[in-house]
Amino acid sequence: ITRTERDKGTLYELSFRGEASHEFRRLVLFRPYGPLMKVKNERMDTSNILINIIVPLSRRADKFKQFMHNFREVCVRQDGRVHLTVVYFGKEQMSEVRRTLENTSR
């Protein structure tokens, strides 16, 4: 994850899989408009953490259908600790997006 603030610089948050199945290492780096600085290096136990994914969507129902297929295979079937929120902008292809969501939830 990166976040850039015009007056300060860029913050980088990197996550790496750890040794155990639910363990991750999080590394936070800050790059002011100068050399890179390490802010934090920590282990995270994610066994009790729910992962929230928010998908902003406008048209592109065909890409969304492929995303939902991958989401089901990777997130739901392998882990199940994932909550998905879809924010749809517009009215075009809304019925197709609803159908894809209904088919995935079955």
C-alpha positions as CSV (number, residue, x, y, z in Angstrom):
1,I,0.0,0.0,0.0
2,T,1.4,3.4,-0.8
3,R,0.2,6.8,0.2
4,T,1.7,10.1,-1.0
5,E,1.3,13.4,0.7
6,R,2.4,16.4,-1.3
7,D,4.1,18.2,1.5
8,K,5.7,15.2,3.3
9,G,6.6,12.4,1.0
10,T,5.5,8.8,0.4
11,L,4.6,6.1,2.9
12,Y,5.0,2.4,1.8
13,E,3.4,-0.4,3.7
14,L,4.6,-3.9,2.6
15,S,3.2,-7.2,3.8
16,F,5.0,-10.5,3.4
17,R,3.8,-14.0,4.3
18,G,5.5,-15.3,7.4
19,E,6.6,-18.8,8.4
20,A,3.2,-19.9,9.8
21,S,0.0,-20.0,7.6
22,H,-1.6,-17.0,9.4
23,E,1.5,-15.0,10.1
24,F,2.6,-12.0,8.1
25,R,5.4,-9.5,8.4
26,R,4.6,-5.9,7.9
27,L,7.3,-3.4,6.9
28,V,6.5,0.3,6.8
29,L,8.9,2.6,5.0
30,F,8.7,6.4,4.6
31,R,10.4,8.3,1.9
32,P,10.3,12.0,2.5
33,Y,11.6,14.0,-0.4
34,G,15.0,12.5,0.4
35,P,16.4,9.1,1.5
36,L,14.2,6.1,2.4
37,M,13.6,5.6,6.2
38,K,12.4,2.4,7.9
39,V,9.5,3.2,10.2
40,K,8.3,-0.2,11.4
41,N,9.1,-3.8,11.1
42,E,6.7,-6.1,12.9
43,R,5.2,-9.6,12.9
44,M,1.4,-9.9,12.6
45,D,-0.7,-12.9,13.6
46,T,-3.7,-12.7,11.2
47,S,-5.4,-15.8,12.5
48,N,-8.2,-13.8,14.1
49,I,-8.3,-10.8,11.7
50,L,-11.1,-10.4,9.2
51,I,-9.9,-9.0,5.8
52,N,-12.1,-6.4,4.3
53,I,-12.0,-5.8,0.5
54,I,-13.8,-2.9,-1.0
55,V,-14.2,-2.9,-4.8
56,P,-15.3,0.3,-6.5
57,L,-16.9,-0.6,-9.8
58,S,-18.2,1.3,-12.8
59,R,-19.3,-0.7,-15.9
60,R,-16.7,-3.4,-16.7
61,A,-19.0,-6.2,-15.6
62,D,-16.9,-8.7,-17.6
63,K,-13.8,-7.9,-15.6
64,F,-15.9,-8.0,-12.4
65,K,-17.1,-11.5,-13.3
66,Q,-13.5,-12.7,-13.6
67,F,-12.5,-11.0,-10.4
68,M,-15.4,-12.7,-8.6
69,H,-14.3,-16.1,-9.9
70,N,-10.8,-15.5,-8.6
71,F,-12.1,-14.1,-5.3
72,R,-14.2,-17.3,-4.8
73,E,-11.3,-19.6,-5.6
74,V,-8.6,-17.8,-3.6
75,C,-10.4,-16.0,-0.8
76,V,-13.6,-17.9,0.0
77,R,-12.6,-21.5,-0.6
78,Q,-9.1,-21.3,0.9
79,D,-9.6,-19.0,3.9
80,G,-13.1,-17.7,4.4
81,R,-12.1,-14.8,6.7
82,V,-12.8,-12.2,4.0
83,H,-15.6,-9.7,3.7
84,L,-16.3,-8.2,0.3
85,T,-18.1,-4.8,-0.3
86,V,-18.9,-3.8,-3.8
87,V,-19.6,-0.2,-4.5
88,Y,-21.2,0.2,-8.0
89,F,-21.3,3.6,-9.7
90,G,-24.0,4.1,-12.3
91,K,-26.9,2.0,-13.6
92,E,-25.4,0.5,-16.7
93,Q,-24.8,-3.3,-16.4
94,M,-26.2,-3.3,-12.8
95,S,-28.3,-6.4,-13.4
96,E,-25.3,-8.3,-14.7
97,V,-23.3,-7.3,-11.6
98,R,-26.2,-8.4,-9.4
99,R,-26.3,-11.7,-11.2
100,T,-22.6,-12.3,-10.7
101,L,-22.9,-11.5,-7.0
102,E,-25.9,-13.8,-6.5
103,N,-24.1,-16.7,-8.4
104,T,-21.0,-16.2,-6.3
105,S,-22.8,-16.2,-3.0
106,R,-24.4,-19.6,-3.8
